[in-house]
Amino acid sequence: MKEEQNQVIIKIVKQFGHFLDRFIIMLVTMIVLVGIYALWDSYQIYQSASAEQYEIYRPSENNSVSFEEIQKVNPDVFAWITEYGTGINYPIVHGEDNFQYLNQNAQKKYSLSGAIFMDYRNQPDFQDSLSILYGHHMAHHAMFGDIDLFKEEDFLKEHRYGSLFYHGNLYGLENFAYIETDAYDEDVYQTDIAPEQLGTYLELLRQKAIIYMPIELKAGEKIVLLSTCATGYTNARQIVAAKISNTVKENLYVTKGLHKEKTLINTTQVNEWHQAPLFIVLLTVVLATFVILRQMIKIMKNKKNR
C-alpha cells in the first residue's frame, strides 16, 4: 500500500515537473516575442523621427523647390532649421496650439516623435523679437535630442553656428547660451518682447544660463530658443539660445557631396529605449538557463536509474 502511494506521489511530481517545464518554455517564448516587438517598435519610432526621411525636402540657398514640395503636403511647414554638426536638421511647423504637433509629424501623420514646431503665440515668420521652437528629447540624435550636447562648454564653442530657411531666404544662427529651467518659467518663455526690451531679456538669459557667450545684437536681429525636455524633474527643460543673423556661416560639418550632417556620438549616453528590452533579454537568458539545467538533471537521473 505504501509503495503504491509512493508511486502515485512520484507520478504527480513528474507530471508537475512536465507542466512546469512547458510553462517555463511558453513564458520564455512570450518574453522573447515581447522583446522582439519592443525592439521593433522602438526602431519604428526612431526611424520616424530620423532627419534623413526629410532629406529630399531640404532647401538649399539656391533652390527651394524641394522645400515647396513638403509645404504642399502640409501648409503648416514654414521653415527649416539646421544646427551644424548635430542631428538637428528638420522642417519647422506652426500649429493652432502647442499640442497639435506633439504626436504628429511634419507630414501630418501620427507619430510619437512629433515635429519641430514654433510656439503658436509666435508669428510664423521669425519677425518677433523672440521666437520659441520645441521638439521632443530623443536618443540617436533625433529631433531635439542633441540639445543635450550643448551643456558641455567645449561643444557649444565648437558648434556655434546653424541656419534657418524661411520666406525663400537662408539666414544664419549663432548659438550663444545653454539654459536649464522649468517649463513654466514665464520670464524665459516669453513671446511678446518688444525690440527695445531685447537687451534686458539677454541679461536675464545671461543670469539664468549655465553657459553664456556674449553676442553683439544689431538693430533688427532676433533671438530664437530651441527648447526640449530634460531629465532631473518632471517639468525640467533644456534650451539653446541663438541669434538670427543675415550672415550665414559655412557648414564645415557637411559631408562632401551630400547634405547630411556629421554627428558627434556621445558614447556615454544611455539610450532609454534600450533599457526595457535589455531587461527582457537578461530575464530570458536566466529562464532559458534554468530550463536547460532542469533538462540536464533529468537526463542524469534517467541514466542513474538505468
Summary of the structure (lengths in Angstrom):
residues: 306
radius of gyration: 27.6
end to end distance: 24.9
largest distance: 104.4
contacts: 879
relative contact order: 0.14
helix: 41%
strand: 23%
